[in-house]
């Protein structure tokens, strides 16, 4: 599989994304389960339409199609050279204050390229959950490069994340990924409770790191990406539920800015094994 990815990485980015879009359309048509999850999540967000659902499926396919280019083309430098950055001043402000940077990158756009850009500016440690599929796990080393490290999504991974932020380095997380039981709280996301990780708030509160949201928008026709960075205004509440709700609200705003590039097919509202059931909606203040 690695040889295939190396071969595919030699193709133009636009061609890979176009092939991925065709695959996304095929999955949308052929998989009733995927289609149902996609429409349910869009309906929950008040965005459900056949046009947006299909556009989202095409973008999910483009995300898959671009991976060989993003991971492997010219040691991943080819993708980084096609990124225009907006908002780097938020990162530089954290550096001037001697603070670490906690990048929160939702499943929106090309989130793989965001960490690669951050690695050009200094060391970054990314929380990593090994994929279930063996062929994807075999490709994991291809994602590593200078200044880009990984930490396991387990209790043992907390230590390198804290160390990095206390040293003024960067950490990257996918904040809208459902955590394991005991590592999250139920907080509203597009009007419905979703099991949300408490890790971002804990890391920021323990280290004083600056939270910066990152979204690498996929530009049309293989032109590359527009990385938009913005910092969280003010401190997060001490209450973990309120802190998680604040982060979810920021993610919602990002998603609404470009809804077709969000992974609506992800089962965001699942109940992880062993996690408590969500509270009744009427119990929400």
Secondary structure, 3 states (H helix, E strand, C coil): CHHHHHHHCCCCHHHHHHHHHHHHHHHHHHCHHHHHHHHHHHHHCCCCCHHHHHHHHHHHHHHHHHHHHHHHHHHHHHHHCCEEEECHHHHHHHHHCCCCEEEECCCEECHHHHHHHHHHHCCEEEEECCCCCHHHHHCHHHHCECCEEEEECCCCHHHHHHHHHHCCCEEEECCCCCCCCCCEEEEEECCEEEEEECHHHHHHHHHCCEEEEEEEEECHHHCCEEEEEEECCCCCCCCHHHHHHHHHHHHHHHHHHCHHHECCCCCCCCCCCCCCCCCCHHHCC
